[in-house]
Amino acid sequence: MLIGHSIGLYFPCITFLHVVNEDGVDVVAWYWDSLIANTVANVFSNRGSVMKDEGARLLITGRPGTGKTTYAYYGLKVGYIKYLLTARCFSNGDSASCVDNQVKKLYREELSRLSGKPLDEWGRELLYRRVLAEVLPDALEALEKRYGELCFGAGCTKPDGIDEKLRLMVLVSESDVDALEELIQSILLGEAKPPKALFLDDMVYKSNFWDPEYRVLYRELKELLLHHRITIPLLIATAVDRKEVIGVYVRASRNIDTVKSTANFMDPETGEERSMMFISYRWFSEVTLSRRGYDYEKNTDVSAVFTGYTIMGRDYIPKLAKFRMPRWFEEAHVERRRRHLLRVFMKAGKMRKKAKEEEEDAKH
C-alpha cells in the first residue's frame, strides 16, 4: 500500500498503471476534502455552499508567494472533479467513481493494521491522504476516458480536458479580460448561461481602475458583485491585502488568509519524529459578539453588540514543488500581470508629463 511516500516514509508500495502520475495523484488527494474543493463541488451539484449564502464570495489574501492563486486554481479544478465523480457514483453506481466509500473502508483497515503503534493527529492525516492516493487513480482514469489525459503540477505545459471545461470560469490570460466582458454582458442579456463559479485572479483591486484596458471591466465587475447571486453562485478572488480590494467585494466576502506553517508528526512504522512544511489556508467566519455592562456613575447601560471573526477551519497543503501551479497557467498569469503593470506605469508617466507641462505653461 502506498502510504507516506511523499514525505519519505516507507511502506510497501504499489505501482500506478495510469496516465495521471504519482505526484499528480498526491495533488488531488490533498485537495480532495479541502474546504475550497468541497465548496466548489457543492455549488456544481446545486447543494449550496458548505458555508450557506454568506460563502458565495471568497477572498484569498496573503503575501506574494504563499500560493493564493494555486490554491484557488486547484480548489476549483479538484472540486469540479469531485462533483463529476460523485455524480457518476450516484447515477450509475460506478465503483471506481465512489471514492469516499472506498477510502473509508481502506482507512479503517490501515488504522487496524497500525493499532498499537504511535499515530498522532498528523500521522492519521497523512495516512488518510495516502489512502486517497491509492484509491484516486482508478477514478481519475475513468474520467480520462471522457476528458483525455489529466495533468496536475508544474510540468503541465497545456490545459487538459477539465481545464478546458472550466475555461470561461478562470481569468488567466490577457485575452480572458475581453472574453469575461463579453460573458458578463451575454449573461445579463439572457444570451448565455452563467457559469457556476468564477475565479477572479488579481481582478478585484481598486487600482485596476487606472488600467485603461481594465477600466470598463472594473465598472462591470462592481455591478456584477452587487448582484452576483442571480448570475454566478460562487466568486473566488485573490489579493495581497483586503485594504486594496474593491469595497463592495470585501464587505460581503469570506476571507481566507495564507500563512506558512510546520507540522511535526510521528512515523507510525518507526516512531521517528518528522516535520513537514505546509501552507495553511485559514477560513474566517464572522460572528456576533455581545458585552454586558453598566456605568453606575452615569446610571447608563453600556452593553454593546459588535462583529468579530473566528477561524472556522483550515486547509493544509504541503509546500512541495509538485503542488505548484501548472506551467501554462503560471506563464499566462505572469504575462497578464506584467502587461497590466506596464500599462499602469505608462499611464502614471503620461499623467506626470501632463502635470509638468501644465506647470510649465502656468509659469509663462
ZARO-925884 format. One record per residue (C-alpha): residue number from 1; residue in three letters; x, y, z. Coordinates in nm, 2 decimals. Example, Ala and Ser with C-alpha at 12.3 -4.5 7.8 and 13.67 -1.06 7.14 Angstrom:
# residues 2
NODE | 1 | ALA | 1.23 | -0.45 | 0.78
NODE | 2 | SER | 1.37 | -0.11 | 0.71
//
This chain:
# residues 364
NODE | 1 | MET | 0.00 | 0.00 | 0.00
NODE | 2 | LEU | 0.13 | 0.34 | -0.09
NODE | 3 | ILE | 0.13 | 0.53 | 0.24
NODE | 4 | GLY | 0.35 | 0.83 | 0.32
NODE | 5 | HIS | 0.57 | 0.82 | 0.01
NODE | 6 | SER | 0.56 | 1.20 | -0.05
NODE | 7 | ILE | 0.74 | 1.27 | 0.28
NODE | 8 | GLY | 0.99 | 0.99 | 0.28
NODE | 9 | LEU | 0.80 | 0.74 | 0.49
NODE | 10 | TYR | 0.85 | 0.38 | 0.38
NODE | 11 | PHE | 0.56 | 0.15 | 0.34
NODE | 12 | PRO | 0.51 | -0.14 | 0.09
NODE | 13 | CYS | 0.45 | 0.02 | -0.24
NODE | 14 | ILE | 0.21 | -0.03 | -0.53
NODE | 15 | THR | 0.26 | 0.08 | -0.89
NODE | 16 | PHE | 0.01 | 0.31 | -1.05
NODE | 17 | LEU | -0.06 | 0.19 | -1.41
NODE | 18 | HIS | -0.24 | 0.51 | -1.50
NODE | 19 | VAL | -0.19 | 0.82 | -1.71
NODE | 20 | VAL | -0.20 | 1.06 | -1.41
NODE | 21 | ASN | 0.14 | 1.03 | -1.24
NODE | 22 | GLU | 0.21 | 0.97 | -0.87
NODE | 23 | ASP | 0.27 | 1.34 | -0.80
NODE | 24 | GLY | -0.05 | 1.44 | -0.97
NODE | 25 | VAL | -0.25 | 1.20 | -0.76
NODE | 26 | ASP | -0.09 | 1.35 | -0.45
NODE | 27 | VAL | -0.22 | 1.69 | -0.55
NODE | 28 | VAL | -0.57 | 1.57 | -0.60
NODE | 29 | ALA | -0.55 | 1.37 | -0.27
NODE | 30 | TRP | -0.46 | 1.68 | -0.06
NODE | 31 | TYR | -0.72 | 1.90 | -0.22
NODE | 32 | TRP | -1.00 | 1.63 | -0.22
NODE | 33 | ASP | -1.15 | 1.70 | 0.12
NODE | 34 | SER | -1.04 | 2.07 | 0.14
NODE | 35 | LEU | -1.29 | 2.34 | 0.23
NODE | 36 | ILE | -1.25 | 2.51 | -0.10
NODE | 37 | ALA | -1.29 | 2.19 | -0.31
NODE | 38 | ASN | -1.60 | 2.09 | -0.11
NODE | 39 | THR | -1.74 | 2.44 | -0.16
NODE | 40 | VAL | -1.70 | 2.41 | -0.54
NODE | 41 | ALA | -1.84 | 2.06 | -0.55
NODE | 42 | ASN | -2.15 | 2.16 | -0.36
NODE | 43 | VAL | -2.21 | 2.46 | -0.58
NODE | 44 | PHE | -2.19 | 2.25 | -0.90
NODE | 45 | SER | -2.42 | 1.98 | -0.76
NODE | 46 | ASN | -2.67 | 2.25 | -0.66
NODE | 47 | ARG | -2.65 | 2.15 | -0.29
NODE | 48 | GLY | -2.54 | 2.50 | -0.20
NODE | 49 | SER | -2.21 | 2.61 | -0.04
NODE | 50 | VAL | -2.09 | 2.45 | 0.28
NODE | 51 | MET | -2.10 | 2.80 | 0.42
NODE | 52 | LYS | -2.45 | 2.87 | 0.30
NODE | 53 | ASP | -2.53 | 3.20 | 0.13
NODE | 54 | GLU | -2.26 | 3.40 | 0.31
NODE | 55 | GLY | -1.99 | 3.18 | 0.15
NODE | 56 | ALA | -2.08 | 3.26 | -0.21
NODE | 57 | ARG | -1.79 | 3.51 | -0.23
NODE | 58 | LEU | -1.44 | 3.41 | -0.13
NODE | 59 | LEU | -1.13 | 3.64 | -0.09
NODE | 60 | ILE | -0.80 | 3.47 | -0.06
NODE | 61 | THR | -0.53 | 3.70 | 0.08
NODE | 62 | GLY | -0.17 | 3.67 | 0.18
NODE | 63 | ARG | 0.19 | 3.78 | 0.10
NODE | 64 | PRO | 0.32 | 3.72 | -0.26
NODE | 65 | GLY | 0.44 | 3.36 | -0.30
NODE | 66 | THR | 0.21 | 3.20 | -0.04
NODE | 67 | GLY | 0.01 | 3.01 | -0.30
NODE | 68 | LYS | -0.31 | 3.21 | -0.32
NODE | 69 | THR | -0.36 | 3.16 | -0.70
NODE | 70 | THR | -0.25 | 2.80 | -0.69
NODE | 71 | TYR | -0.50 | 2.72 | -0.40
NODE | 72 | ALA | -0.78 | 2.88 | -0.59
NODE | 73 | TYR | -0.70 | 2.71 | -0.92
NODE | 74 | TYR | -0.66 | 2.36 | -0.77
NODE | 75 | GLY | -0.96 | 2.41 | -0.54
NODE | 76 | LEU | -1.18 | 2.49 | -0.84
NODE | 77 | LYS | -1.04 | 2.20 | -1.05
NODE | 78 | VAL | -1.04 | 1.93 | -0.79
NODE | 79 | GLY | -1.38 | 2.05 | -0.66
NODE | 80 | TYR | -1.52 | 2.01 | -1.01
NODE | 81 | ILE | -1.36 | 1.66 | -1.05
NODE | 82 | LYS | -1.51 | 1.56 | -0.71
NODE | 83 | TYR | -1.85 | 1.68 | -0.84
NODE | 84 | LEU | -1.81 | 1.47 | -1.16
NODE | 85 | LEU | -1.71 | 1.16 | -0.98
NODE | 86 | THR | -1.97 | 1.19 | -0.71
NODE | 87 | ALA | -2.24 | 1.23 | -0.98
NODE | 88 | ARG | -2.11 | 0.92 | -1.16
NODE | 89 | CYS | -2.12 | 0.73 | -0.83
NODE | 90 | PHE | -2.48 | 0.82 | -0.75
NODE | 91 | SER | -2.61 | 0.79 | -1.11
NODE | 92 | ASN | -2.48 | 0.45 | -1.22
NODE | 93 | GLY | -2.31 | 0.31 | -0.91
NODE | 94 | ASP | -1.97 | 0.31 | -1.08
NODE | 95 | SER | -1.75 | 0.16 | -0.80
NODE | 96 | ALA | -1.43 | 0.34 | -0.93
NODE | 97 | SER | -1.60 | 0.67 | -0.90
NODE | 98 | CYS | -1.73 | 0.61 | -0.55
NODE | 99 | VAL | -1.40 | 0.74 | -0.40
NODE | 100 | ASP | -1.52 | 0.83 | -0.05
NODE | 101 | ASN | -1.68 | 0.48 | 0.01
NODE | 102 | GLN | -1.36 | 0.30 | -0.08
NODE | 103 | VAL | -1.14 | 0.54 | 0.12
NODE | 104 | LYS | -1.34 | 0.49 | 0.44
NODE | 105 | LYS | -1.31 | 0.11 | 0.41
NODE | 106 | LEU | -0.93 | 0.12 | 0.34
NODE | 107 | TYR | -0.86 | 0.38 | 0.60
NODE | 108 | ARG | -1.03 | 0.17 | 0.87
NODE | 109 | GLU | -0.82 | -0.13 | 0.76
NODE | 110 | GLU | -0.50 | 0.08 | 0.78
NODE | 111 | LEU | -0.58 | 0.21 | 1.13
NODE | 112 | SER | -0.64 | -0.15 | 1.24
NODE | 113 | ARG | -0.31 | -0.26 | 1.09
NODE | 114 | LEU | -0.13 | 0.02 | 1.27
NODE | 115 | SER | -0.31 | -0.03 | 1.60
NODE | 116 | GLY | -0.07 | -0.02 | 1.89
NODE | 117 | LYS | 0.18 | 0.20 | 1.70
NODE | 118 | PRO | 0.24 | 0.57 | 1.75
NODE | 119 | LEU | -0.01 | 0.76 | 1.54
NODE | 120 | ASP | -0.08 | 1.12 | 1.63
NODE | 121 | GLU | -0.33 | 1.35 | 1.47
NODE | 122 | TRP | -0.09 | 1.45 | 1.19
NODE | 123 | GLY | 0.00 | 1.08 | 1.14
NODE | 124 | ARG | -0.36 | 1.00 | 1.09
NODE | 125 | GLU | -0.40 | 1.29 | 0.85
NODE | 126 | LEU | -0.11 | 1.18 | 0.63
NODE | 127 | LEU | -0.23 | 0.82 | 0.64
NODE | 128 | TYR | -0.57 | 0.93 | 0.52
NODE | 129 | ARG | -0.41 | 1.12 | 0.23
NODE | 130 | ARG | -0.21 | 0.82 | 0.13
NODE | 131 | VAL | -0.51 | 0.60 | 0.13
NODE | 132 | LEU | -0.68 | 0.86 | -0.10
NODE | 133 | ALA | -0.37 | 0.84 | -0.33
NODE | 134 | GLU | -0.43 | 0.47 | -0.36
NODE | 135 | VAL | -0.80 | 0.50 | -0.45
NODE | 136 | LEU | -0.79 | 0.80 | -0.68
NODE | 137 | PRO | -0.60 | 0.67 | -0.98
NODE | 138 | ASP | -0.89 | 0.43 | -1.09
NODE | 139 | ALA | -1.14 | 0.72 | -1.05
NODE | 140 | LEU | -0.92 | 0.96 | -1.25
NODE | 141 | GLU | -0.86 | 0.70 | -1.52
NODE | 142 | ALA | -1.23 | 0.67 | -1.56
NODE | 143 | LEU | -1.26 | 1.05 | -1.62
NODE | 144 | GLU | -0.98 | 1.04 | -1.87
NODE | 145 | LYS | -1.19 | 0.82 | -2.10
NODE | 146 | ARG | -1.41 | 1.12 | -2.15
NODE | 147 | TYR | -1.18 | 1.42 | -2.09
NODE | 148 | GLY | -0.85 | 1.29 | -2.21
NODE | 149 | GLU | -0.52 | 1.29 | -2.02
NODE | 150 | LEU | -0.54 | 1.49 | -1.70
NODE | 151 | CYS | -0.24 | 1.68 | -1.57
NODE | 152 | PHE | -0.15 | 1.83 | -1.23
NODE | 153 | GLY | 0.16 | 2.01 | -1.12
NODE | 154 | ALA | 0.43 | 2.24 | -1.26
NODE | 155 | GLY | 0.51 | 2.00 | -1.55
NODE | 156 | CYS | 0.18 | 2.07 | -1.73
NODE | 157 | THR | 0.25 | 2.27 | -2.05
NODE | 158 | LYS | -0.11 | 2.30 | -2.18
NODE | 159 | PRO | -0.46 | 2.29 | -2.04
NODE | 160 | ASP | -0.62 | 1.94 | -2.01
NODE | 161 | GLY | -0.98 | 1.84 | -2.07
NODE | 162 | ILE | -1.10 | 1.96 | -1.73
NODE | 163 | ASP | -0.92 | 2.29 | -1.77
NODE | 164 | GLU | -1.09 | 2.35 | -2.10
NODE | 165 | LYS | -1.43 | 2.27 | -1.94
NODE | 166 | LEU | -1.36 | 2.54 | -1.67
NODE | 167 | ARG | -1.20 | 2.78 | -1.92
NODE | 168 | LEU | -1.47 | 3.05 | -1.90
NODE | 169 | MET | -1.46 | 3.04 | -1.52
NODE | 170 | VAL | -1.09 | 3.12 | -1.49
NODE | 171 | LEU | -0.94 | 3.46 | -1.57
NODE | 172 | VAL | -0.58 | 3.37 | -1.67
NODE | 173 | SER | -0.45 | 3.54 | -1.98
NODE | 174 | GLU | -0.48 | 3.89 | -2.12
NODE | 175 | SER | -0.74 | 3.77 | -2.38
NODE | 176 | ASP | -0.96 | 3.65 | -2.10
NODE | 177 | VAL | -1.03 | 4.01 | -2.00
NODE | 178 | ASP | -1.23 | 4.07 | -2.32
NODE | 179 | ALA | -1.38 | 3.73 | -2.30
NODE | 180 | LEU | -1.51 | 3.80 | -1.95
NODE | 181 | GLU | -1.66 | 4.13 | -2.05
NODE | 182 | GLU | -1.85 | 3.96 | -2.33
NODE | 183 | LEU | -1.96 | 3.68 | -2.10
NODE | 184 | ILE | -2.09 | 3.92 | -1.84
NODE | 185 | GLN | -2.29 | 4.11 | -2.10
NODE | 186 | SER | -2.43 | 3.80 | -2.26
NODE | 187 | ILE | -2.54 | 3.67 | -1.91
NODE | 188 | LEU | -2.72 | 3.99 | -1.83
NODE | 189 | LEU | -2.89 | 3.99 | -2.17
NODE | 190 | GLY | -3.00 | 3.64 | -2.12
NODE | 191 | GLU | -2.80 | 3.52 | -2.42
NODE | 192 | ALA | -2.56 | 3.29 | -2.22
NODE | 193 | LYS | -2.59 | 3.06 | -1.93
NODE | 194 | PRO | -2.40 | 3.18 | -1.63
NODE | 195 | PRO | -2.11 | 2.97 | -1.50
NODE | 196 | LYS | -2.14 | 2.81 | -1.16
NODE | 197 | ALA | -1.82 | 2.97 | -1.04
NODE | 198 | LEU | -1.58 | 3.25 | -1.15
NODE | 199 | PHE | -1.22 | 3.28 | -1.05
NODE | 200 | LEU | -1.11 | 3.65 | -1.05
NODE | 201 | ASP | -0.73 | 3.63 | -1.01
NODE | 202 | ASP | -0.60 | 3.97 | -0.90
NODE | 203 | MET | -0.90 | 4.13 | -1.06
NODE | 204 | VAL | -1.07 | 4.30 | -0.77
NODE | 205 | TYR | -0.80 | 4.55 | -0.69
NODE | 206 | LYS | -0.91 | 4.92 | -0.67
NODE | 207 | SER | -0.60 | 5.01 | -0.87
NODE | 208 | ASN | -0.74 | 4.83 | -1.17
NODE | 209 | PHE | -0.94 | 5.14 | -1.24
NODE | 210 | TRP | -0.62 | 5.31 | -1.36
NODE | 211 | ASP | -0.55 | 5.05 | -1.62
NODE | 212 | PRO | -0.73 | 5.17 | -1.94
NODE | 213 | GLU | -0.77 | 4.81 | -2.06
NODE | 214 | TYR | -0.94 | 4.71 | -1.74
NODE | 215 | ARG | -1.14 | 5.02 | -1.66
NODE | 216 | VAL | -1.46 | 4.91 | -1.83
NODE | 217 | LEU | -1.43 | 4.56 | -1.68
NODE | 218 | TYR | -1.37 | 4.72 | -1.34
NODE | 219 | ARG | -1.71 | 4.90 | -1.36
NODE | 220 | GLU | -1.88 | 4.59 | -1.49
NODE | 221 | LEU | -1.74 | 4.39 | -1.20
NODE | 222 | LYS | -1.86 | 4.63 | -0.94
NODE | 223 | GLU | -2.22 | 4.59 | -1.08
NODE | 224 | LEU | -2.18 | 4.22 | -1.10
NODE | 225 | LEU | -2.06 | 4.20 | -0.74
NODE | 226 | LEU | -2.38 | 4.37 | -0.63
NODE | 227 | HIS | -2.60 | 4.12 | -0.80
NODE | 228 | HIS | -2.38 | 3.81 | -0.85
NODE | 229 | ARG | -2.62 | 3.57 | -0.67
NODE | 230 | ILE | -2.86 | 3.60 | -0.96
NODE | 231 | THR | -2.59 | 3.53 | -1.21
NODE | 232 | ILE | -2.29 | 3.34 | -1.07
NODE | 233 | PRO | -2.33 | 3.14 | -0.75
NODE | 234 | LEU | -1.96 | 3.13 | -0.64
NODE | 235 | LEU | -1.69 | 3.40 | -0.69
NODE | 236 | ILE | -1.33 | 3.34 | -0.59
NODE | 237 | ALA | -1.08 | 3.63 | -0.58
NODE | 238 | THR | -0.72 | 3.67 | -0.48
NODE | 239 | ALA | -0.54 | 3.97 | -0.34
NODE | 240 | VAL | -0.24 | 4.06 | -0.13
NODE | 241 | ASP | -0.44 | 4.27 | 0.12
NODE | 242 | ARG | -0.81 | 4.33 | 0.18
NODE | 243 | LYS | -0.75 | 4.70 | 0.20
NODE | 244 | GLU | -0.66 | 4.71 | -0.17
NODE | 245 | VAL | -0.97 | 4.54 | -0.28
NODE | 246 | ILE | -1.30 | 4.69 | -0.41
NODE | 247 | GLY | -1.51 | 4.77 | -0.11
NODE | 248 | VAL | -1.83 | 4.60 | -0.23
NODE | 249 | TYR | -1.64 | 4.27 | -0.26
NODE | 250 | VAL | -1.47 | 4.30 | 0.08
NODE | 251 | ARG | -1.79 | 4.37 | 0.27
NODE | 252 | ALA | -1.97 | 4.05 | 0.17
NODE | 253 | SER | -1.68 | 3.81 | 0.12
NODE | 254 | ARG | -1.54 | 3.54 | 0.35
NODE | 255 | ASN | -1.17 | 3.59 | 0.40
NODE | 256 | ILE | -0.92 | 3.31 | 0.36
NODE | 257 | ASP | -0.56 | 3.41 | 0.46
NODE | 258 | THR | -0.24 | 3.22 | 0.39
NODE | 259 | VAL | 0.04 | 3.15 | 0.63
NODE | 260 | LYS | 0.34 | 2.92 | 0.62
NODE | 261 | SER | 0.35 | 2.65 | 0.90
NODE | 262 | THR | 0.54 | 2.34 | 1.00
NODE | 263 | ALA | 0.38 | 2.02 | 1.13
NODE | 264 | ASN | 0.56 | 1.77 | 1.34
NODE | 265 | PHE | 0.44 | 1.41 | 1.34
NODE | 266 | MET | 0.55 | 1.05 | 1.44
NODE | 267 | ASP | 0.63 | 0.80 | 1.17
NODE | 268 | PRO | 0.37 | 0.53 | 1.25
NODE | 269 | GLU | 0.61 | 0.25 | 1.14
NODE | 270 | THR | 0.93 | 0.35 | 1.32
NODE | 271 | GLY | 0.81 | 0.61 | 1.58
NODE | 272 | GLU | 1.07 | 0.85 | 1.44
NODE | 273 | GLU | 0.98 | 1.22 | 1.46
NODE | 274 | ARG | 0.94 | 1.40 | 1.13
NODE | 275 | SER | 0.85 | 1.75 | 1.02
NODE | 276 | MET | 0.69 | 1.89 | 0.71
NODE | 277 | MET | 0.63 | 2.25 | 0.57
NODE | 278 | PHE | 0.27 | 2.34 | 0.48
NODE | 279 | ILE | 0.08 | 2.64 | 0.36
NODE | 280 | SER | -0.21 | 2.69 | 0.60
NODE | 281 | TYR | -0.53 | 2.84 | 0.44
NODE | 282 | ARG | -0.73 | 2.98 | 0.74
NODE | 283 | TRP | -1.10 | 3.03 | 0.67
NODE | 284 | PHE | -1.25 | 3.31 | 0.88
NODE | 285 | SER | -1.61 | 3.33 | 0.98
NODE | 286 | GLU | -1.80 | 3.64 | 1.10
NODE | 287 | VAL | -1.95 | 3.61 | 1.44
NODE | 288 | THR | -2.17 | 3.84 | 1.65
NODE | 289 | LEU | -2.04 | 3.92 | 2.00
NODE | 290 | SER | -2.20 | 4.09 | 2.29
NODE | 291 | ARG | -2.07 | 4.27 | 2.60
NODE | 292 | ARG | -2.29 | 4.34 | 2.90
NODE | 293 | GLY | -2.21 | 4.64 | 3.12
NODE | 294 | TYR | -2.35 | 4.92 | 3.33
NODE | 295 | ASP | -2.20 | 5.26 | 3.42
NODE | 296 | TYR | -2.32 | 5.32 | 3.77
NODE | 297 | GLU | -2.18 | 5.67 | 3.79
NODE | 298 | LYS | -2.38 | 5.78 | 3.49
NODE | 299 | ASN | -2.66 | 5.53 | 3.56
NODE | 300 | THR | -2.63 | 5.41 | 3.19
NODE | 301 | ASP | -2.64 | 5.08 | 3.02
NODE | 302 | VAL | -2.31 | 5.04 | 2.83
NODE | 303 | SER | -2.38 | 4.70 | 2.69
NODE | 304 | ALA | -2.28 | 4.66 | 2.32
NODE | 305 | VAL | -2.31 | 4.42 | 2.03
NODE | 306 | PHE | -2.03 | 4.41 | 1.78
NODE | 307 | THR | -1.89 | 4.19 | 1.50
NODE | 308 | GLY | -1.58 | 3.97 | 1.54
NODE | 309 | TYR | -1.41 | 3.70 | 1.34
NODE | 310 | THR | -1.31 | 3.34 | 1.43
NODE | 311 | ILE | -1.13 | 3.07 | 1.23
NODE | 312 | MET | -1.40 | 2.82 | 1.11
NODE | 313 | GLY | -1.15 | 2.58 | 0.96
NODE | 314 | ARG | -0.81 | 2.53 | 0.78
NODE | 315 | ASP | -0.68 | 2.37 | 0.47
NODE | 316 | TYR | -0.32 | 2.24 | 0.48
NODE | 317 | ILE | -0.13 | 2.20 | 0.15
NODE | 318 | PRO | 0.23 | 2.07 | 0.16
NODE | 319 | LYS | 0.49 | 2.32 | 0.05
NODE | 320 | LEU | 0.64 | 2.10 | -0.22
NODE | 321 | ALA | 0.74 | 2.16 | -0.58
NODE | 322 | LYS | 0.48 | 1.91 | -0.71
NODE | 323 | PHE | 0.20 | 2.13 | -0.57
NODE | 324 | ARG | 0.29 | 2.43 | -0.78
NODE | 325 | MET | 0.05 | 2.57 | -1.04
NODE | 326 | PRO | 0.08 | 2.43 | -1.40
NODE | 327 | ARG | 0.35 | 2.59 | -1.62
NODE | 328 | TRP | 0.09 | 2.70 | -1.88
NODE | 329 | PHE | -0.12 | 2.87 | -1.61
NODE | 330 | GLU | 0.18 | 3.04 | -1.44
NODE | 331 | GLU | 0.32 | 3.17 | -1.77
NODE | 332 | ALA | -0.02 | 3.32 | -1.87
NODE | 333 | HIS | -0.07 | 3.46 | -1.52
NODE | 334 | VAL | 0.27 | 3.63 | -1.51
NODE | 335 | GLU | 0.24 | 3.77 | -1.86
NODE | 336 | ARG | -0.10 | 3.93 | -1.78
NODE | 337 | ARG | 0.02 | 4.09 | -1.46
NODE | 338 | ARG | 0.33 | 4.22 | -1.64
NODE | 339 | ARG | 0.13 | 4.39 | -1.91
NODE | 340 | HIS | -0.11 | 4.53 | -1.65
NODE | 341 | LEU | 0.18 | 4.68 | -1.45
NODE | 342 | LEU | 0.33 | 4.82 | -1.77
NODE | 343 | ARG | 0.01 | 5.00 | -1.86
NODE | 344 | VAL | -0.03 | 5.14 | -1.51
NODE | 345 | PHE | 0.32 | 5.28 | -1.51
NODE | 346 | MET | 0.28 | 5.42 | -1.86
NODE | 347 | LYS | -0.04 | 5.58 | -1.75
NODE | 348 | ALA | 0.13 | 5.73 | -1.45
NODE | 349 | GLY | 0.41 | 5.86 | -1.67
NODE | 350 | LYS | 0.17 | 6.03 | -1.90
NODE | 351 | MET | 0.00 | 6.19 | -1.61
NODE | 352 | ARG | 0.33 | 6.32 | -1.46
NODE | 353 | LYS | 0.43 | 6.45 | -1.80
NODE | 354 | LYS | 0.10 | 6.63 | -1.85
NODE | 355 | ALA | 0.12 | 6.78 | -1.50
NODE | 356 | LYS | 0.47 | 6.90 | -1.57
NODE | 357 | GLU | 0.37 | 7.06 | -1.90
NODE | 358 | GLU | 0.08 | 7.24 | -1.73
NODE | 359 | GLU | 0.31 | 7.36 | -1.46
NODE | 360 | GLU | 0.55 | 7.50 | -1.72
NODE | 361 | ASP | 0.26 | 7.67 | -1.90
NODE | 362 | ALA | 0.14 | 7.83 | -1.58
NODE | 363 | LYS | 0.49 | 7.98 | -1.53
NODE | 364 | HIS | 0.47 | 8.15 | -1.86
//
